[in-house]
Amino acid sequence: MQSRLGSRFFVPKRFLPNYFNYKLKIKLDEENKELECSICLQNLFEEPLKEADANQLNMSLMETNLHKEVSIMNTPCNHKFHEECLSQWM
C-alpha cells in the first residue's frame, strides 16, 4: 500500500501538518518598494543580477515599474526571496 498510496497513507489527515504555500504575488507600491531578497540583497522587484552585472544596477527602474506585480517566495518566517535565489540556495 505504501508504494501505491505513499508512506503516510495510514495517518489520519488531522494529524498531518498543513502545507505552506511559498509563492506570493505582490505589487510594487510605496510601502514595499524597499523590499530586498535576503540572499542576494537586491531589490525584489528587479531580476537578480550576476556579480559581474551588479555594478550596472539602475535604480530608475523603480519609478518606471510602479504597480508592477512580481511573484516571489515567502518563507514561514516571513523572509522574502527571488524564486531563483531560494531554489539555488536550497
Residue frames as qw, qx, qy, qz and C-alpha x, y, z in Angstrom:
[[0.000, 0.884, 0.468, 0.000, 0.00, 0.00, 0.00],
 [0.318, -0.761, 0.080, 0.560, 2.85, 2.41, 0.74],
 [0.369, -0.126, 0.575, 0.719, 4.29, 2.09, -2.75],
 [0.119, 0.544, 0.687, 0.466, 0.89, 2.87, -4.29],
 [0.204, -0.869, -0.409, -0.188, -0.56, 5.47, -1.88],
 [0.131, 0.752, -0.310, 0.566, 2.54, 6.98, -0.28],
 [0.449, 0.094, -0.742, 0.490, 4.29, 6.49, 3.04],
 [0.115, 0.019, 0.518, -0.848, 1.75, 8.46, 5.07],
 [0.420, -0.227, -0.604, -0.638, -1.46, 6.93, 3.70],
 [0.533, -0.398, -0.742, 0.083, -2.41, 5.44, 7.05],
 [0.216, -0.203, -0.409, 0.863, -2.01, 8.66, 9.08],
 [0.095, 0.784, 0.609, -0.077, -5.34, 10.50, 9.59],
 [0.333, 0.654, 0.184, 0.653, -5.44, 13.90, 7.85],
 [0.360, -0.901, -0.089, -0.225, -5.99, 15.74, 11.12],
 [0.744, -0.561, 0.174, 0.319, -2.52, 14.61, 12.29],
 [0.682, 0.319, 0.239, 0.614, -0.71, 15.66, 9.13],
 [0.235, -0.491, -0.071, 0.836, 0.96, 19.09, 9.09],
 [0.424, 0.835, 0.249, -0.246, -0.51, 21.87, 6.96],
 [0.679, 0.247, 0.279, 0.633, 1.31, 22.68, 3.76],
 [0.135, -0.743, -0.044, 0.654, 2.81, 26.15, 3.44],
 [0.599, 0.706, 0.294, 0.237, 2.45, 27.97, 0.13],
 [0.552, -0.381, 0.110, 0.733, 5.80, 29.63, -0.56],
 [0.275, 0.340, 0.440, 0.784, 4.72, 31.53, -3.68],
 [0.048, -0.731, -0.424, 0.532, 3.43, 35.04, -3.12],
 [0.349, 0.549, 0.366, 0.666, 2.45, 37.75, -5.59],
 [0.228, -0.707, -0.300, 0.598, 2.94, 41.33, -4.51],
 [0.384, 0.814, 0.258, 0.351, 2.58, 44.67, -6.27],
 [0.478, 0.062, -0.144, 0.864, 5.13, 47.43, -6.21],
 [0.153, -0.889, -0.302, -0.310, 3.92, 50.43, -4.24],
 [0.020, 0.789, -0.332, 0.517, 5.34, 52.98, -1.82],
 [0.738, -0.555, 0.273, -0.270, 5.11, 50.61, 1.16],
 [0.905, -0.178, 0.361, 0.139, 7.13, 47.75, -0.25],
 [0.604, 0.776, -0.162, 0.080, 9.43, 49.36, -2.81],
 [0.038, -0.763, 0.614, -0.198, 12.39, 48.86, -0.45],
 [0.923, -0.192, 0.305, -0.137, 11.93, 45.09, -0.02],
 [0.285, 0.666, -0.674, -0.142, 15.05, 43.13, -0.79],
 [0.918, 0.044, -0.390, -0.060, 15.93, 39.49, -1.27],
 [0.616, -0.721, 0.308, -0.076, 17.62, 38.15, 1.85],
 [0.897, -0.030, 0.290, 0.332, 20.04, 36.05, -0.24],
 [0.596, 0.398, 0.211, 0.665, 21.30, 38.36, -2.99],
 [0.252, -0.577, -0.281, 0.725, 20.41, 41.58, -1.10],
 [0.038, 0.058, 0.421, 0.904, 18.94, 43.17, -4.24],
 [0.465, 0.127, 0.179, -0.858, 15.50, 44.69, -4.67],
 [0.487, 0.180, 0.845, -0.124, 12.73, 42.09, -5.06],
 [0.547, 0.708, 0.292, -0.338, 11.17, 43.95, -8.00],
 [0.341, 0.746, -0.503, -0.273, 14.26, 43.57, -10.15],
 [0.951, 0.164, -0.263, 0.015, 15.75, 40.45, -11.61],
 [0.706, -0.612, 0.245, 0.258, 18.65, 39.07, -9.55],
 [0.435, 0.834, -0.336, -0.040, 21.90, 40.18, -11.14],
 [0.915, 0.042, -0.180, 0.360, 25.07, 38.23, -11.59],
 [0.545, -0.643, -0.031, 0.537, 28.10, 39.61, -9.76],
 [0.448, 0.057, 0.368, 0.813, 29.57, 40.97, -13.00],
 [0.011, -0.601, -0.477, -0.641, 26.40, 42.99, -13.63],
 [0.409, -0.666, -0.533, 0.323, 25.93, 44.19, -10.04],
 [0.289, -0.416, -0.033, 0.862, 27.75, 47.47, -10.60],
 [0.029, -0.142, -0.508, -0.849, 25.43, 48.33, -13.53],
 [0.063, -0.560, -0.797, 0.220, 22.32, 48.37, -11.32],
 [0.022, -0.297, -0.225, -0.928, 19.91, 51.12, -12.39],
 [0.012, 0.343, 0.735, -0.585, 17.55, 52.33, -9.65],
 [0.316, 0.201, -0.123, -0.919, 15.44, 54.35, -12.11],
 [0.323, -0.137, -0.870, -0.346, 13.59, 51.12, -12.93],
 [0.088, -0.359, -0.782, 0.502, 11.70, 51.53, -9.66],
 [0.234, 0.429, 0.160, -0.858, 9.94, 54.67, -10.86],
 [0.390, 0.234, -0.560, -0.692, 9.07, 53.27, -14.31],
 [0.414, -0.102, -0.892, -0.147, 7.67, 49.97, -12.96],
 [0.301, -0.079, 0.503, -0.807, 5.21, 51.39, -10.44],
 [0.777, 0.080, 0.261, -0.567, 2.37, 48.92, -9.73],
 [0.527, 0.371, -0.743, -0.180, 4.38, 46.09, -11.24],
 [0.865, -0.317, 0.217, -0.322, 3.40, 42.67, -9.86],
 [0.336, 0.511, -0.790, 0.034, 6.08, 40.07, -9.17],
 [0.926, -0.252, -0.230, -0.160, 6.00, 36.51, -7.93],
 [0.075, 0.638, -0.665, 0.380, 8.34, 35.95, -5.01],
 [0.686, -0.174, -0.698, 0.109, 8.96, 33.24, -2.44],
 [0.358, -0.629, 0.271, -0.635, 7.85, 33.91, 1.13],
 [0.450, 0.074, -0.856, 0.243, 9.04, 31.54, 3.88],
 [0.528, -0.621, -0.578, -0.033, 7.15, 30.71, 7.11],
 [0.493, -0.465, -0.259, 0.688, 9.50, 33.05, 8.97],
 [0.213, 0.921, 0.281, -0.165, 8.35, 35.86, 6.60],
 [0.293, -0.523, 0.454, 0.659, 11.64, 36.32, 4.75],
 [0.668, 0.674, 0.185, -0.254, 11.16, 37.15, 1.09],
 [0.470, -0.359, 0.631, 0.502, 13.34, 35.92, -1.76],
 [0.495, 0.457, -0.462, -0.576, 13.61, 35.85, -5.54],
 [0.960, 0.036, 0.134, -0.242, 12.43, 32.44, -6.68],
 [0.757, 0.509, -0.358, 0.199, 15.74, 31.78, -8.45],
 [0.026, 0.633, -0.594, 0.496, 17.78, 32.73, -5.37],
 [0.676, -0.323, 0.477, -0.460, 15.85, 30.49, -2.98],
 [0.974, 0.182, 0.033, -0.129, 15.79, 27.47, -5.29],
 [0.610, 0.576, -0.448, 0.308, 19.54, 27.79, -5.94],
 [0.170, -0.581, 0.583, -0.542, 20.28, 28.25, -2.24],
 [0.825, -0.193, 0.360, -0.391, 18.14, 25.28, -1.18]]
